[in-house]
Amino acid sequence: MDKSKLILIIPAAFVMGFIVVHSLRVNGPALTRKFFFWSFLYCYTKEFINAHSRQPEYFSSGLELFGTPMMVPFGWVISIYLSWFLAECILCPRGRNPAKVLPTVGLSSMIIACISFMVECSGGNMGWWEWNYSVPGLWHENALLKMPVKIIGGWGTTNLIFMSFFMVYVVSPWREVRHKALKIIGIFIAVGIPLGLLASNLVTRGLIVAPIVTMTAFMFLLWPRLRDYRASRGRRVIDSAREMRGRRSLD
């Protein structure tokens, strides 16, 4: 193996170990297992489809499983976890808040879009992969530091889809509000993703923030509904606390 690949593999292995330990301490063993299992399955499936279709990049070398470079799904898992953690640090400093499902999903998608710029530019310029400009929507003249700007929207969209359903169906505090959350997430996905992809397709030279601006705009458009959702959730928490105190008094 080319020694230059170790510059990516060795730090990535340390980071993966670090975030597993971090997740065990913060989220507990059960949620940690669920996150890494579902995120890796989702990302591997996505890259498997890319590898056996008209994928947007060619990888120079590396360990493969059924023709899929394994460093790619592992890199996705690391990036998704970091964006999720940073989003919750900003929005939920006192702990995970079921009323902030939509902002957490949206902010984590923006964060991973920023991460993508660093990863894609550095990896591409070091020769770890090359872009396949025969794929529709990728243009040489629209590349920024050898990275097609459309890819930033692709990172945000990938995170948006996974985190939406992971938050609603897997992260335990959200289970009690699954149905209302699902309606909000459904609207966001049904309307936000097509417009986000449209923005990334129509983006011109240097306007790398178009997909991020699109996602931000829809967060503000859905804010009135989110406030009602938060208020109803707050009433349920109060009622649940009263019920718990009543049970303790009976015991």
N, C-alpha and C positions, 0 to 999 in steps of 0.2 A: 504493500500500500504506500502511496505517495506520502512522505512525511508531512506535507502541508495539510493533509486531511486530519492529522492528529491535532492541529490547532483548533479544529471544530469539535472533534470527537471527545477528547479528554475533558475540556471545560464543560461540554454538554453533559457528560456522565456525572461530573461533580454537581452540576446544577440540578440534574434530575434527582440525585440522591438527596440533595438539600431540600428540594420542594416536597419530596415524599416524607421526610422527617418533619418538616414544617406542617404539612397537612395532617399528619398523625397527631401532632400536638394541638393544632388549632381545631381541626374538624373531627377528630376521632377516627378509629380504625374503619368503622362501617362506611362513613361518607368518603373516606380516602379510597377505599377499595372501589366504591361505585364510581367516583370521579375518574380514576385512572383507567378502569376497565372500559367505561362508556366513551371517554374521550379518545382513548387509543383506538377502540373499535371504529368509532366515527371517522377519525382522521386517517386510519389505515384504509378503510373502505373508500374514502374520497380519493386518496392517492393511488389506490389500486385501479380505480376507474380511470384516473388521469394517465397512469402508466400504460394502460391498454387501449387508450383512445388517442386523440390528438392533443397530447399534453402540451402545456405552454413552455416547458423547459426540458433540457436534456441534462442528465446528471453524469458527471465524468467517471465516478467510481464509487465503491462503497458496498456494504453488506446489503443484500437484497433478499426478499421473501416473496416468491411467486412474481418476480419481476418488478417488485416495488421497493425502492430504496428505503431502508428502515430508519435512517436518520431523519427523514422527512416527517413521518408521524410522531416520532419522539420530539422533534423540534416543535411541532404543533402543540403537543400536550404541554410542554414547558411554557410556551407563549400564552396559551389559553389560561393556564393556572395563574401565571404572573398577572395577566390582565384582570382576572377575576379578583385576585387578592388585592391589587391596587385599587380597583373600583370599590370594593367593600371598605378598605381603609379610608377612602375619601367620603363615601356616602353613609357608611354605618360604623363610625368610630366607637360606638358603645356596644357593638354586637350586631349580628345579622338581623335585619328588619324585614319581615314579610311585606310591608307596605312599600318597599323600595325595589321590587322585582324589576320593573321596567327601567328605572334609572340605572340599576346595576348592570343589566344586560346591555343597555345603550352605551354607558361609559366604558365598560370592558371592551366593547367593539371598537370604540375610538382609541383606547389605549393600545390594543393589538395592532391597529392600523399604523400607529406611530412606531411600534416595535418592528413592523414589517419593513419599514423604510430602512432601518439600520441593518436588519438581517439580509434583505435582498440585495442591497447595494454592496455590502461587504462580501457576502458569499459569491455574488456574481463577478465582482471585480477580482476575486482571488481564484476564479476558475473552477469553483465547486460545481457550478452548473452554467449552462448557456441557454438563452431564451430562443424559443422556436417562433420566429417572427412570421412563419407561414400560417399560424393560428389566427383566425379572424379577430380583430380587435386589438392586436398587438402591432405597434408601429415603431420603426426605428426612430422616426423623427419625433416621436412622443416619449422617448426614453429619457429618464433623468438619472444621471450617473449609471448608465447602462441598465436601468430598471424601468420597464413599462409602468407608467403611473396607474394603469388599470389594475395592477396587481394589489395595490393598496386597498381598493374597494373589495377585491376578492378576499383578502384577509379579514376585513371587517365583516363581510357577509358570512364567511365560514364560522366565525366566532358567534355572530348574531344567531344563526340557526341552532348551533349546539347549545349555547348558554340559555336560550329561551326555553327549550324543552327540558334541559337539565335542571334549571331553577324550579320549574313548575312541577315536574314529575319525580325528581330525585331528592333535591335538597329538602330535608324533612320539615323545617318551619313553614315552607310554602304549601304543604299538602292541605292544610286546613282551609286555604283560600284558593284551591286549585281552579275552581270553575270561573270565578271572576278574573283571576289572573290569566287564565287561558283565553278569555275573550279579548283582553287588552293585548296580550302577546300576539294573538291571531291577527288582529287589526294591524299591528305594527309590522308583522312579517308580510302579510298579504299586500300591504301598500308600500311599506318602506323598502323591501328588497328590490322589487321591480324598478322603483325610482332610483335606488342606489346604484343598481347595475346600469341603468340608463345614463346616470350622471358619469359613471366611470367609463362608459363607452364614448360619450360625447365630450369628455374632458379634453381640454386643449393643453398646449405646451405649458408646463410649470404649474398648472392648477391642480396640485395633488390633493387638495383638501376637499374637493367636490363631494366625494362619497361621505366624508365625515360631516360636512355641512348638511347634507341630506338627512342623515340619521339624526343630527341635532335638531333640525327643523321639525321632524315628526315627533320627537320627544316633547317639544313645546306644544305642538298641536294636540297631543294627547294628555297634556297636563291637567285640564279640568276634570277629565274622567279619573285620572290618577288620584286627585284630591278626594273625590267621592269614595274611591276605593280605600284610601288610607283612613278616612273617617269611619267607614263601616268596619274596617279591621280593628280600629281602636276600640269601638264599642264591644266587639266580640272579645277582645282581650280583657276588658273590664268585667264583663259578664262571666268569663271563664275564671278570673281571679276570685270573684265573689262566690262562685260555685265551689271552688277549691277550699276557700275558707270555711264554707258551710259544711263540707265533708269532714274537714279536720275537727270542727267543733263537735260533730256527731260522734267522731271516733274518741 
